[in-house]
Amino acid sequence: MDTKMEHSGNHLEEDLYNSESQNTSKECRGGLLGEYDNWKQQEDMAEKHRANMLMEKVDANDNKIRLQRQLEELSNKQESIEEEKLDRQNQFKRELEQLKTGNSELQKEIQELEKTLQKEKDALEDMKAELQIENTLPQKNINFKSEETPMDGESSPDISYKCFVTINGGSILQSGQTLLTFEDNDVARSVIKKGKYKLDFEDTSVEVTAKPINFNKTTQFEINMNISKKRLCVYNLPAELSDEHLRDKLELLFYKPSIGGGEIEGVQFDRSKDLAFIDFLQSGVVERLAKQKHFEFSAHNVLHQITVKPYIDMKLNKLQMFTGMSPKSVLLDGIKGVEESEDDIQDIVQIFFQKPTNGGGEVEHILHSQNRKRVAEFEPDLG
């Protein structure tokens, strides 16, 4: 019985051991499986990470290649830009040089044109000087006696004046020049043909050259002057007054018989000269008003003084200009370094050229210029 009980106890322990062993094995296997799953997950994650890294590497390589291409393109573009920039700089330099050359040529052309313009201006001034004259017309005193009533259909004639003006051509003698005028054309022609002469003075001898002389333009014109008996000129008009205001003032002033006025036909203005023209219906009014010369009128509490004169219409007609040579005259050039006076030089030259042995003849006129300029006037036959 004890043996049975012992055997029974051993089986019980064995069962307990087996049971515990089985439990321990299950637990171990379960732990290994869990660890395996854990490592498996980590391996999967590593594979995924490795795959991602490979993809990123591929993308990085692609980006690297793309960036390298872009860099090459940018480098090529930069080189192209630099070349284009250099070409443009060279082109700009060439254009700048061309502009400088063109500008220099234009400056030269401008200088030449300015010189030409100055010459033309000088020539114009010379022409103006030639045409300018001071000619005092004969004074005529006109006395108003009585007003004549014109017949029907007739108007009172204006006062007309006509004169013929001749501006004789002349020539300017420079220092050391002498003008000789002979009575005979052949003598002058012979002297000019010979050309060279030796004149003896007190302390020296000089060689002179005989040549023809040209006179400047001679101008002829006719002046026709018409003094109106019905039109009056009014000067010194106040610029601040309007035409209408002035017209009213002038009509009121010059209509008054008390100052010699009369009925007015019309009033015209020339504002550029502050001038008015008053036309009267009757003759004689202008003469009466012109004798007084000065009148006054008030406007805006200001007293204005005006001056009146008869209207004069002056015209230049039959303008003619001549130029040419004097067949009797000779210009002697080269009398310089001589101590004698102008009168003494003229006497010596005249005596020399009056001698037939010197090829001369009777001298009609002589003029010498010493250390100055002198004007020699001519009276050509204008036919």
SULNORHU-V628667 format. One record per pair of residues at least 12 apart in sequence whose ideal C-beta (glycine too) atoms are under 7 Angstrom apart, sorted by the first residue. I is the first residue (numbers start at 1). J is the second residue. D is the distance in Angstrom with one decimal. If there is no record, write none. Layout:
i->I j->J d->D
i->I j->J d->D
This chain:
i->130 j->216 d->6.1
i->130 j->217 d->5.5
i->131 j->219 d->6.3
i->133 j->165 d->6.8
i->133 j->167 d->5.5
i->135 j->165 d->5.8
i->137 j->163 d->6.1
i->142 j->159 d->6.7
i->144 j->284 d->6.9
i->144 j->287 d->4.4
i->147 j->283 d->6.5
i->147 j->284 d->4.0
i->156 j->229 d->5.6
i->156 j->283 d->3.7
i->158 j->226 d->5.2
i->158 j->227 d->6.0
i->158 j->228 d->5.2
i->158 j->229 d->5.4
i->159 j->227 d->4.0
i->159 j->229 d->6.8
i->160 j->226 d->5.2
i->161 j->225 d->4.3
i->162 j->222 d->6.7
i->162 j->223 d->7.0
i->162 j->224 d->5.3
i->163 j->223 d->5.1
i->164 j->222 d->5.3
i->165 j->221 d->5.7
i->165 j->223 d->6.2
i->166 j->220 d->5.0
i->167 j->218 d->6.5
i->167 j->219 d->4.3
i->168 j->218 d->5.7
i->168 j->377 d->5.3
i->168 j->378 d->5.9
i->168 j->379 d->5.6
i->169 j->215 d->4.0
i->169 j->216 d->4.7
i->169 j->217 d->5.6
i->169 j->218 d->3.6
i->169 j->322 d->6.9
i->169 j->323 d->6.6
i->169 j->378 d->5.3
i->169 j->380 d->6.5
i->170 j->215 d->6.2
i->170 j->216 d->5.6
i->170 j->375 d->5.1
i->170 j->376 d->5.8
i->170 j->377 d->4.4
i->170 j->378 d->6.2
i->171 j->213 d->5.8
i->171 j->214 d->6.8
i->171 j->215 d->5.1
i->171 j->216 d->6.1
i->171 j->376 d->5.0
i->172 j->373 d->5.5
i->172 j->375 d->5.8
i->173 j->367 d->6.7
i->173 j->369 d->3.9
i->173 j->373 d->6.6
i->173 j->374 d->4.7
i->173 j->376 d->5.6
i->174 j->369 d->6.5
i->174 j->373 d->6.2
i->175 j->369 d->5.9
i->175 j->370 d->6.5
i->175 j->371 d->5.4
i->175 j->372 d->6.3
i->176 j->333 d->6.8
i->176 j->334 d->6.3
i->176 j->335 d->5.1
i->176 j->336 d->4.1
i->177 j->331 d->6.2
i->177 j->332 d->6.6
i->177 j->333 d->5.3
i->177 j->369 d->5.4
i->178 j->332 d->4.2
i->178 j->335 d->6.0
i->178 j->349 d->5.6
i->178 j->366 d->6.8
i->178 j->367 d->7.0
i->178 j->368 d->4.4
i->179 j->213 d->6.6
i->179 j->329 d->6.2
i->179 j->331 d->6.1
i->179 j->366 d->6.9
i->179 j->367 d->4.6
i->179 j->376 d->4.8
i->180 j->329 d->6.7
i->180 j->330 d->4.6
i->180 j->332 d->6.4
i->180 j->353 d->6.0
i->180 j->363 d->6.1
i->180 j->366 d->5.6
i->181 j->328 d->5.2
i->181 j->329 d->4.7
i->181 j->364 d->4.7
i->181 j->365 d->4.2
i->182 j->328 d->5.3
i->182 j->361 d->5.4
i->182 j->362 d->6.6
i->182 j->363 d->6.1
i->182 j->364 d->6.2
i->183 j->361 d->6.8
i->183 j->362 d->4.5
i->183 j->364 d->5.0
i->184 j->361 d->5.3
i->185 j->327 d->4.6
i->185 j->328 d->5.6
i->187 j->360 d->6.3
i->187 j->361 d->3.5
i->188 j->327 d->6.5
i->188 j->328 d->5.1
i->188 j->329 d->6.4
i->188 j->330 d->5.2
i->190 j->359 d->5.5
i->191 j->210 d->5.0
i->191 j->330 d->5.1
i->191 j->353 d->6.9
i->191 j->359 d->6.0
i->191 j->360 d->6.6
i->192 j->210 d->5.3
i->192 j->211 d->6.2
i->192 j->212 d->5.6
i->192 j->330 d->5.8
i->194 j->210 d->6.8
i->194 j->359 d->5.7
i->195 j->209 d->6.2
i->195 j->210 d->5.8
i->196 j->209 d->6.2
i->197 j->210 d->6.4
i->199 j->335 d->7.0
i->199 j->348 d->6.7
i->199 j->349 d->6.7
i->199 j->352 d->6.0
i->201 j->338 d->5.1
i->201 j->340 d->5.9
i->201 j->348 d->6.4
i->202 j->339 d->6.9
i->202 j->340 d->6.5
i->203 j->339 d->6.1
i->204 j->337 d->6.3
i->204 j->338 d->6.5
i->206 j->334 d->6.0
i->206 j->335 d->5.7
i->206 j->336 d->7.0
i->206 j->337 d->7.0
i->206 j->338 d->6.6
i->207 j->334 d->6.1
i->208 j->332 d->4.7
i->208 j->333 d->6.4
i->208 j->334 d->4.3
i->208 j->335 d->5.9
i->209 j->333 d->5.0
i->209 j->334 d->5.7
i->210 j->330 d->5.2
i->210 j->332 d->5.8
i->211 j->331 d->5.4
i->211 j->333 d->6.9
i->212 j->325 d->5.5
i->212 j->331 d->7.0
i->213 j->325 d->7.0
i->213 j->326 d->6.0
i->213 j->329 d->5.2
i->213 j->331 d->4.1
i->214 j->325 d->5.5
i->215 j->324 d->7.0
i->215 j->326 d->6.0
i->215 j->378 d->4.4
i->215 j->380 d->7.0
i->216 j->323 d->6.8
i->217 j->321 d->5.1
i->217 j->322 d->6.7
i->217 j->323 d->5.0
i->218 j->322 d->4.5
i->218 j->380 d->5.9
i->218 j->382 d->7.0
i->219 j->321 d->5.2
i->220 j->320 d->4.5
i->220 j->382 d->6.5
i->221 j->316 d->5.4
i->221 j->317 d->6.9
i->221 j->318 d->6.0
i->221 j->319 d->4.4
i->222 j->317 d->4.5
i->222 j->318 d->4.4
i->223 j->314 d->6.5
i->223 j->316 d->6.3
i->224 j->315 d->4.8
i->224 j->317 d->5.9
i->225 j->312 d->6.1
i->225 j->314 d->4.9
i->226 j->313 d->4.4
i->227 j->310 d->5.3
i->227 j->312 d->5.4
i->228 j->286 d->6.8
i->228 j->310 d->6.2
i->228 j->311 d->4.3
i->228 j->313 d->6.9
i->229 j->283 d->4.5
i->229 j->286 d->5.7
i->230 j->279 d->5.9
i->230 j->280 d->5.1
i->230 j->283 d->6.0
i->230 j->286 d->6.3
i->231 j->277 d->5.8
i->231 j->279 d->5.3
i->231 j->286 d->6.8
i->231 j->311 d->3.8
i->232 j->278 d->4.6
i->232 j->286 d->5.0
i->232 j->289 d->5.9
i->232 j->308 d->5.5
i->232 j->310 d->6.7
i->232 j->311 d->6.5
i->233 j->275 d->6.4
i->233 j->277 d->6.2
i->233 j->308 d->6.6
i->233 j->309 d->5.0
i->233 j->311 d->5.1
i->234 j->250 d->6.6
i->234 j->275 d->6.9
i->234 j->276 d->4.2
i->234 j->278 d->6.3
i->234 j->306 d->5.4
i->234 j->308 d->5.4
i->235 j->275 d->6.1
i->235 j->306 d->6.5
i->235 j->307 d->4.4
i->236 j->274 d->6.5
i->236 j->305 d->6.8
i->236 j->306 d->5.2
i->236 j->307 d->5.5
i->237 j->274 d->4.5
i->237 j->275 d->6.8
i->237 j->276 d->5.9
i->237 j->306 d->6.5
i->238 j->299 d->7.0
i->238 j->304 d->5.0
i->239 j->274 d->6.0
i->241 j->299 d->5.8
i->243 j->269 d->5.4
i->245 j->299 d->6.8
i->246 j->276 d->6.9
i->247 j->267 d->4.9
i->249 j->297 d->5.1
i->249 j->299 d->6.1
i->250 j->267 d->5.7
i->250 j->276 d->6.2
i->250 j->278 d->6.3
i->251 j->264 d->5.4
i->251 j->267 d->6.5
i->253 j->295 d->6.4
i->253 j->297 d->5.2
i->254 j->278 d->6.0
i->254 j->289 d->6.7
i->260 j->285 d->6.7
i->260 j->288 d->3.3
i->260 j->289 d->5.4
i->260 j->292 d->7.0
i->261 j->285 d->6.3
i->261 j->289 d->6.8
i->262 j->280 d->5.1
i->262 j->281 d->6.8
i->262 j->282 d->5.1
i->262 j->285 d->3.9
i->263 j->280 d->6.7
i->263 j->281 d->4.6
i->263 j->282 d->6.7
i->264 j->278 d->6.1
i->264 j->280 d->6.0
i->265 j->279 d->4.3
i->265 j->280 d->6.4
i->265 j->281 d->5.2
i->266 j->279 d->4.9
i->277 j->311 d->6.3
i->286 j->310 d->5.3
i->289 j->308 d->5.5
i->290 j->308 d->6.2
i->290 j->309 d->6.1
i->290 j->310 d->5.1
i->293 j->307 d->6.1
i->293 j->308 d->6.4
i->294 j->307 d->5.7
i->295 j->308 d->6.6
i->322 j->380 d->6.7
i->322 j->382 d->6.3
i->324 j->380 d->6.9
i->326 j->378 d->5.8
i->332 j->349 d->6.8
i->342 j->368 d->5.1
i->342 j->370 d->4.8
i->345 j->368 d->5.0
i->345 j->370 d->6.6
i->346 j->366 d->5.0
i->346 j->368 d->4.8
i->349 j->366 d->6.4
i->349 j->368 d->6.8
i->350 j->363 d->5.0
i->350 j->366 d->5.0
